[in-house]
Amino acid sequence: MSEHIRRLERIGHAAWPSLEDEWLNGWLLRAGGGVTRRSNSANPVNDSWDDLETQIDRTEAWFAQRGLPAIVRLTETADPEIDRCLEVRGYERDLGAVIMTRPVAGLAPVGIHGIDLADEPSPEWLEAAAREPGRGGARRTILEKLLDRIDRPTVYARVGVDAIGLGVLVDDHLAVFMMRTEPRARRQGLARAIAAALAAWGADRGATEAFLQVHPSNAPAIALYESLGFERQYEYWYREKK
């Protein structure tokens, strides 16, 4: 299971970019202008640090130099001592996401017309993405820069400006991000239709497994993905210095 988690972690890092990456003794430090915590966090990938306190000190300095809070993203594969040490140092634990997967094949298409698939984000797609809390104004500009840094085959799906999704092909995996439906358009099958369209796109390009993440408190989204055949694999969480 640990190796499976590490593989999905590598896929997630490859699919969702940051503006700056740097390795520090087995920790992947990522800075992305403050847009999404995944792109602005330290990720302990390998336990190769010599002294944990020094490792955390250097991590804090790295983020401070970029005007960002120190955030560490953890999974069950990380050394438990990291989590304990961060807690002692005043880092608060916060929910991250549930990682879910399913085979790409067999996801039944949904008969909804007007699904637009494009290899670049349209103004309408970006408009829908920018309406998400915390992604307006200057942050939309950073989001565009992050998306521009994706160097894998990518598809942007939308139904008008009511629902969007993003698919990124990483080897034989389809990583799904940015699934969002406007409140007024929910319960119409739009998210289900976009997920099916992304899966079909990925299958045509050799993907065998779909990968997505969802906030643990988002019960309706988890129920939707489970109804589509996605299964929980693991969770990650954050430690942030307040």
Secondary structure per residue as TSV (DSSP state, phi and psi in degrees):
chain	resnum	aa	ss	phi	psi
A	1	M	-	360.0	-39.6
A	2	S	H	-60.0	-43.5
A	3	E	H	-66.9	-34.6
A	4	H	H	-63.4	-42.8
A	5	I	H	-62.5	-45.4
A	6	R	H	-61.8	-36.9
A	7	R	H	-66.6	-44.1
A	8	L	H	-65.1	-34.1
A	9	E	H	-63.1	-43.7
A	10	R	H	-61.8	-39.6
A	11	I	H	-63.9	-44.4
A	12	G	H	-61.2	-43.0
A	13	H	H	-64.3	-39.6
A	14	A	H	-69.4	-34.6
A	15	A	H	-80.0	-39.0
A	16	W	S	-109.9	113.7
A	17	P	-	-84.5	175.4
A	18	S	-	-129.6	175.0
A	19	L	S	-85.4	-21.9
A	20	E	E	-151.0	130.7
A	21	D	E	-122.4	143.7
A	22	E	E	-151.2	136.6
A	23	W	E	-90.0	134.9
A	24	L	E	-132.9	98.1
A	25	N	T	48.1	50.1
A	26	G	T	86.9	-0.6
A	27	W	E	-105.1	132.3
A	28	L	E	-92.3	111.0
A	29	L	E	-94.6	129.9
A	30	R	E	-130.1	134.8
A	31	A	E	-127.8	130.2
A	32	G	-	-138.4	38.4
A	33	G	T	68.8	15.7
A	34	G	T	86.4	0.1
A	35	V	S	-94.5	115.7
A	36	T	S	67.9	132.0
A	37	R	G	-70.4	-28.0
A	38	R	G	-57.6	-37.5
A	39	S	G	-85.8	-0.6
A	40	N	S	-136.7	58.5
A	41	S	S	-152.9	160.8
A	42	A	E	-94.1	133.8
A	43	N	E	-122.6	104.4
A	44	P	E	-68.1	104.6
A	45	V	-	-94.1	-46.2
A	46	N	S	-126.9	142.0
A	47	D	-	-88.1	73.0
A	48	S	-	-115.3	11.7
A	49	W	-	-76.4	151.7
A	50	D	S	-87.5	-44.8
A	51	D	-	-132.8	120.6
A	52	L	H	-64.9	-41.8
A	53	E	H	-60.4	-42.0
A	54	T	H	-66.5	-39.4
A	55	Q	H	-59.3	-44.7
A	56	I	H	-68.8	-39.7
A	57	D	H	-57.3	-46.4
A	58	R	H	-68.5	-34.9
A	59	T	H	-65.1	-44.9
A	60	E	H	-60.6	-41.6
A	61	A	H	-64.6	-38.3
A	62	W	H	-61.3	-45.8
A	63	F	H	-71.4	-37.8
A	64	A	H	-60.8	-38.0
A	65	Q	T	-62.0	-21.5
A	66	R	T	-106.6	8.9
A	67	G	T	68.1	29.5
A	68	L	-	-118.8	150.1
A	69	P	-	-70.1	151.3
A	70	A	-	-79.0	116.7
A	71	I	E	-128.0	132.5
A	72	V	E	-117.0	130.2
A	73	R	E	-104.6	125.1
A	74	L	E	-126.3	147.4
A	75	T	-	-124.7	176.6
A	76	E	T	-67.5	-12.3
A	77	T	T	-81.8	-13.0
A	78	A	S	-74.8	151.9
A	79	D	-	-59.2	123.6
A	80	P	H	-56.9	-23.5
A	81	E	H	-63.1	-29.3
A	82	I	H	-62.4	-48.3
A	83	D	H	-61.6	-43.4
A	84	R	H	-64.2	-43.3
A	85	C	H	-65.6	-41.6
A	86	L	H	-63.1	-40.5
A	87	E	H	-61.8	-43.5
A	88	V	H	-61.6	-33.6
A	89	R	T	-83.4	5.5
A	90	G	T	92.8	12.7
A	91	Y	E	-78.5	128.4
A	92	E	E	-89.4	140.1
A	93	R	E	-83.6	137.7
A	94	D	E	-138.5	151.4
A	95	L	E	-63.4	144.7
A	96	G	E	-110.6	-93.2
A	97	A	E	-159.4	157.4
A	98	V	E	-95.8	128.8
A	99	I	E	-93.5	129.0
A	100	M	E	-128.9	146.9
A	101	T	E	-137.7	162.7
A	102	R	E	-162.0	157.2
A	103	P	E	-61.6	142.6
A	104	V	S	-67.6	-39.9
A	105	A	T	-67.1	143.1
A	106	G	T	92.3	0.1
A	107	L	-	-80.1	107.8
A	108	A	-	-64.5	135.5
A	109	P	-	-65.9	153.1
A	110	V	-	-113.1	134.0
A	111	G	-	-78.4	62.0
A	112	I	-	-115.9	125.5
A	113	H	S	-86.3	162.1
A	114	G	-	86.7	17.5
A	115	I	E	-81.3	118.8
A	116	D	E	-99.2	126.8
A	117	L	E	-116.0	130.2
A	118	A	E	-143.9	154.0
A	119	D	S	-88.4	0.2
A	120	E	S	-137.2	152.3
A	121	P	-	-72.9	124.9
A	122	S	-	-77.2	164.3
A	123	P	H	-56.0	-36.2
A	124	E	H	-67.1	-40.4
A	125	W	H	-63.5	-45.2
A	126	L	H	-65.7	-35.4
A	127	E	H	-61.4	-44.6
A	128	A	H	-65.9	-40.2
A	129	A	H	-65.8	-36.8
A	130	A	H	-71.6	-18.6
A	131	R	T	-76.3	-10.6
A	132	E	S	-67.7	138.0
A	133	P	T	-52.3	133.1
A	134	G	T	85.9	4.4
A	135	R	-	-121.2	24.3
A	136	G	S	-93.7	174.5
A	137	G	T	56.4	-129.6
A	138	A	H	-62.7	-30.1
A	139	R	H	-67.8	-28.5
A	140	R	H	-63.5	-38.2
A	141	T	H	-61.4	-41.6
A	142	I	H	-66.8	-40.9
A	143	L	H	-57.7	-43.1
A	144	E	H	-61.2	-39.1
A	145	K	H	-65.8	-40.1
A	146	L	H	-62.0	-46.4
A	147	L	H	-62.8	-35.5
A	148	D	H	-67.2	-19.6
A	149	R	T	-87.6	-6.8
A	150	I	-	-66.9	122.4
A	151	D	-	-111.2	25.1
A	152	R	S	-115.8	162.8
A	153	P	-	-55.7	130.6
A	154	T	E	-136.8	145.5
A	155	V	E	-134.5	134.8
A	156	Y	E	-108.1	119.8
A	157	A	E	-110.4	144.2
A	158	R	E	-156.4	155.8
A	159	V	E	-119.5	99.6
A	160	G	T	57.1	-130.4
A	161	V	T	-115.3	19.5
A	162	D	T	-92.9	-29.4
A	163	A	E	-150.7	141.4
A	164	I	E	-139.0	164.0
A	165	G	E	-161.3	159.9
A	166	L	E	-132.1	131.4
A	167	G	E	-120.1	134.4
A	168	V	E	-128.7	127.7
A	169	L	E	-89.5	118.4
A	170	V	E	-123.7	104.8
A	171	D	T	55.1	-118.7
A	172	D	T	-101.7	20.1
A	173	H	E	-115.7	142.6
A	174	L	E	-104.6	110.4
A	175	A	E	-89.8	126.3
A	176	V	E	-109.8	125.4
A	177	F	E	-132.5	171.5
A	178	M	E	57.4	31.9
A	179	M	E	-73.3	119.9
A	180	R	E	-152.8	136.1
A	181	T	E	-127.2	133.0
A	182	E	-	-61.1	141.1
A	183	P	G	-51.0	-39.4
A	184	R	G	-67.8	-18.6
A	185	A	G	-108.9	10.6
A	186	R	T	-76.0	162.2
A	187	R	T	64.2	28.1
A	188	Q	S	-116.4	4.0
A	189	G	S	83.2	11.6
A	190	L	H	-68.8	-44.1
A	191	A	H	-63.1	-40.7
A	192	R	H	-61.7	-41.5
A	193	A	H	-66.6	-41.0
A	194	I	H	-66.5	-43.0
A	195	A	H	-58.6	-42.3
A	196	A	H	-66.3	-39.8
A	197	A	H	-66.1	-40.7
A	198	L	H	-64.1	-41.2
A	199	A	H	-63.2	-41.8
A	200	A	H	-63.5	-41.7
A	201	W	H	-59.9	-46.2
A	202	G	H	-65.2	-41.3
A	203	A	H	-61.2	-38.3
A	204	D	H	-64.1	-19.3
A	205	R	T	-111.2	15.6
A	206	G	T	95.2	5.2
A	207	A	-	-71.5	141.5
A	208	T	-	-114.9	-21.6
A	209	E	E	-136.5	138.5
A	210	A	E	-101.6	144.7
A	211	F	E	-132.6	132.1
A	212	L	E	-147.9	167.8
A	213	Q	E	-131.2	148.9
A	214	V	E	-146.7	144.3
A	215	H	-	-64.6	135.9
A	216	P	T	-59.1	-24.1
A	217	S	T	-86.5	-5.1
A	218	N	-	-89.5	74.7
A	219	A	H	-59.3	-42.5
A	220	P	H	-60.4	-40.4
A	221	A	H	-68.0	-41.7
A	222	I	H	-61.3	-42.2
A	223	A	H	-62.5	-40.1
A	224	L	H	-61.1	-49.8
A	225	Y	H	-66.2	-36.5
A	226	E	H	-64.2	-36.9
A	227	S	H	-66.7	-22.3
A	228	L	T	-88.3	-0.7
A	229	G	T	97.2	5.9
A	230	F	-	-74.8	142.5
A	231	E	E	-120.7	142.5
A	232	R	E	-67.2	137.4
A	233	Q	E	-111.6	-49.0
A	234	Y	E	-167.6	174.6
A	235	E	E	-124.1	155.1
A	236	Y	E	-124.8	158.4
A	237	W	E	-139.1	168.4
A	238	Y	E	-115.4	149.9
A	239	R	E	-120.2	119.9
A	240	E	E	-124.2	134.0
A	241	K	E	-80.5	120.8
A	242	K	-	-95.0	360.0
